[in-house]
Amino acid sequence: MSHRIFSEEQQKELRANVHVLSCTSKSISYHPDFKKKVLHAYLNEYRNAKEIFQTEGFNLDLIGKDIPGQCISRWKRDGICDTRGRPTKKVFASIEAELAYVKAENIYLKQLRAKRAEHHSGRMRSTP
């Protein structure tokens, strides 16, 4: 988290940007569509994080030069986020669809465990 404290004037400037949902003296909340747009530009168009934020109207001297990179790292880690910054939950059309997904996931994990066990079975353990 940044140690910057935004003054009332700075908060007004930030709120004027269409990509900002809300702003307090200590934090900025970005619009979910902006997050998606930034991640798309960063991952698919190979654009620089600072460049993306600047072209979208953010003053890097105000928000901090390292903030765009930190935001992208956090959004990549969390996935495409809702307005509160939490990862979106997978929604299934029916209980049957969810059950089929979980069964397929279990089969896949079982195969991974078998492959790992096979890989480790050929190794000799060293005794202390």
C-alpha beads as a LAMMPS data file, in Angstrom:
LAMMPS data file: protein, C-alpha beads

128 atoms
127 bonds

1 atom types
1 bond types

-500.0 500.0 xlo xhi
-500.0 500.0 ylo yhi
-500.0 500.0 zlo zhi

Masses

1 110.0

Atoms # bond

1 1 1 0.000 0.000 0.000
2 1 1 1.188 3.452 -0.829
3 1 1 2.162 5.891 1.883
4 1 1 0.784 8.797 -0.126
5 1 1 -1.930 10.941 1.362
6 1 1 -4.098 12.668 -1.237
7 1 1 -5.262 16.206 -0.466
8 1 1 -8.841 17.288 -1.235
9 1 1 -7.597 18.969 -4.426
10 1 1 -5.791 15.824 -5.549
11 1 1 -8.852 13.714 -4.757
12 1 1 -10.996 16.018 -6.919
13 1 1 -8.507 15.656 -9.776
14 1 1 -8.571 11.864 -9.452
15 1 1 -12.379 11.697 -9.230
16 1 1 -12.572 13.722 -12.453
17 1 1 -11.063 10.751 -14.307
18 1 1 -13.803 8.518 -15.749
19 1 1 -11.842 5.381 -14.752
20 1 1 -11.969 6.164 -11.021
21 1 1 -14.935 4.808 -9.061
22 1 1 -13.971 6.463 -5.797
23 1 1 -11.032 8.074 -4.109
24 1 1 -10.150 8.681 -0.486
25 1 1 -7.137 10.297 1.100
26 1 1 -5.344 6.920 1.054
27 1 1 -6.762 4.878 -1.839
28 1 1 -8.096 4.902 -5.383
29 1 1 -10.761 2.450 -6.609
30 1 1 -10.702 1.826 -10.348
31 1 1 -13.643 0.903 -12.587
32 1 1 -13.755 -2.856 -13.429
33 1 1 -13.878 -2.088 -17.175
34 1 1 -10.709 -0.037 -16.795
35 1 1 -8.986 -2.956 -15.072
36 1 1 -9.951 -5.269 -17.939
37 1 1 -8.809 -2.718 -20.503
38 1 1 -5.450 -2.233 -18.764
39 1 1 -4.825 -5.970 -18.416
40 1 1 -5.714 -6.514 -22.071
41 1 1 -3.354 -3.752 -23.219
42 1 1 -0.573 -5.017 -20.957
43 1 1 -0.874 -8.739 -21.726
44 1 1 -1.974 -8.726 -25.364
45 1 1 -0.611 -5.477 -26.788
46 1 1 2.604 -5.604 -24.703
47 1 1 2.258 -1.980 -23.633
48 1 1 4.095 -0.478 -20.667
49 1 1 2.047 -0.090 -17.460
50 1 1 3.032 3.554 -16.992
51 1 1 2.217 4.355 -20.627
52 1 1 -1.252 2.794 -20.311
53 1 1 -2.115 4.820 -17.211
54 1 1 -0.777 8.032 -18.768
55 1 1 -2.808 7.594 -21.969
56 1 1 -5.908 7.035 -19.834
57 1 1 -5.429 10.428 -18.187
58 1 1 -3.628 9.627 -14.941
59 1 1 -0.908 11.922 -13.610
60 1 1 1.904 9.622 -12.477
61 1 1 3.418 12.384 -10.351
62 1 1 0.143 12.403 -8.415
63 1 1 -0.567 8.667 -8.034
64 1 1 3.041 7.497 -8.006
65 1 1 5.276 6.142 -10.747
66 1 1 5.287 2.603 -9.336
67 1 1 1.517 2.346 -8.820
68 1 1 0.600 1.237 -12.387
69 1 1 2.939 -1.751 -12.187
70 1 1 1.702 -2.654 -8.705
71 1 1 -1.921 -2.446 -9.835
72 1 1 -1.292 -4.693 -12.838
73 1 1 0.548 -7.238 -10.682
74 1 1 -2.318 -7.306 -8.194
75 1 1 -4.997 -7.518 -10.903
76 1 1 -3.119 -10.330 -12.672
77 1 1 -2.785 -12.227 -9.400
78 1 1 -6.453 -11.741 -8.510
79 1 1 -7.827 -12.242 -12.004
80 1 1 -10.416 -9.953 -13.487
81 1 1 -11.955 -8.331 -10.444
82 1 1 -15.287 -6.962 -9.408
83 1 1 -15.601 -3.472 -7.930
84 1 1 -14.281 -4.525 -4.518
85 1 1 -11.084 -5.991 -5.910
86 1 1 -12.001 -9.573 -5.088
87 1 1 -11.631 -12.338 -7.676
88 1 1 -14.866 -13.155 -9.461
89 1 1 -16.430 -16.489 -8.544
90 1 1 -17.101 -19.163 -11.157
91 1 1 -20.869 -19.430 -11.706
92 1 1 -22.439 -22.601 -13.076
93 1 1 -25.716 -22.864 -14.968
94 1 1 -26.845 -25.859 -12.923
95 1 1 -25.829 -28.207 -10.155
96 1 1 -25.182 -30.879 -12.796
97 1 1 -22.743 -28.594 -14.628
98 1 1 -20.900 -27.886 -11.400
99 1 1 -20.782 -31.593 -10.551
100 1 1 -19.379 -32.418 -14.012
101 1 1 -16.739 -29.711 -13.565
102 1 1 -15.694 -31.024 -10.150
103 1 1 -15.531 -34.620 -11.454
104 1 1 -13.341 -33.559 -14.386
105 1 1 -11.139 -31.566 -12.012
106 1 1 -10.748 -34.608 -9.721
107 1 1 -9.800 -36.847 -12.656
108 1 1 -7.193 -34.324 -13.753
109 1 1 -5.740 -34.047 -10.245
110 1 1 -5.658 -37.838 -9.905
111 1 1 -3.650 -38.036 -13.145
112 1 1 -1.232 -35.391 -11.885
113 1 1 -0.710 -37.283 -8.622
114 1 1 -0.097 -40.541 -10.505
115 1 1 2.419 -38.845 -12.781
116 1 1 4.197 -37.310 -9.790
117 1 1 4.310 -40.647 -7.963
118 1 1 5.689 -42.319 -11.086
119 1 1 8.338 -39.641 -11.421
120 1 1 9.408 -39.938 -7.778
121 1 1 9.331 -43.752 -7.664
122 1 1 12.512 -43.987 -9.752
123 1 1 14.483 -41.820 -7.342
124 1 1 16.453 -43.202 -4.478
125 1 1 16.161 -41.569 -1.120
126 1 1 19.372 -40.705 0.631
127 1 1 19.579 -41.763 4.237
128 1 1 21.021 -39.362 6.793

Bonds

1 1 1 2
2 1 2 3
3 1 3 4
4 1 4 5
5 1 5 6
6 1 6 7
7 1 7 8
8 1 8 9
9 1 9 10
10 1 10 11
11 1 11 12
12 1 12 13
13 1 13 14
14 1 14 15
15 1 15 16
16 1 16 17
17 1 17 18
18 1 18 19
19 1 19 20
20 1 20 21
21 1 21 22
22 1 22 23
23 1 23 24
24 1 24 25
25 1 25 26
26 1 26 27
27 1 27 28
28 1 28 29
29 1 29 30
30 1 30 31
31 1 31 32
32 1 32 33
33 1 33 34
34 1 34 35
35 1 35 36
36 1 36 37
37 1 37 38
38 1 38 39
39 1 39 40
40 1 40 41
41 1 41 42
42 1 42 43
43 1 43 44
44 1 44 45
45 1 45 46
46 1 46 47
47 1 47 48
48 1 48 49
49 1 49 50
50 1 50 51
51 1 51 52
52 1 52 53
53 1 53 54
54 1 54 55
55 1 55 56
56 1 56 57
57 1 57 58
58 1 58 59
59 1 59 60
60 1 60 61
61 1 61 62
62 1 62 63
63 1 63 64
64 1 64 65
65 1 65 66
66 1 66 67
67 1 67 68
68 1 68 69
69 1 69 70
70 1 70 71
71 1 71 72
72 1 72 73
73 1 73 74
74 1 74 75
75 1 75 76
76 1 76 77
77 1 77 78
78 1 78 79
79 1 79 80
80 1 80 81
81 1 81 82
82 1 82 83
83 1 83 84
84 1 84 85
85 1 85 86
86 1 86 87
87 1 87 88
88 1 88 89
89 1 89 90
90 1 90 91
91 1 91 92
92 1 92 93
93 1 93 94
94 1 94 95
95 1 95 96
96 1 96 97
97 1 97 98
98 1 98 99
99 1 99 100
100 1 100 101
101 1 101 102
102 1 102 103
103 1 103 104
104 1 104 105
105 1 105 106
106 1 106 107
107 1 107 108
108 1 108 109
109 1 109 110
110 1 110 111
111 1 111 112
112 1 112 113
113 1 113 114
114 1 114 115
115 1 115 116
116 1 116 117
117 1 117 118
118 1 118 119
119 1 119 120
120 1 120 121
121 1 121 122
122 1 122 123
123 1 123 124
124 1 124 125
125 1 125 126
126 1 126 127
127 1 127 128
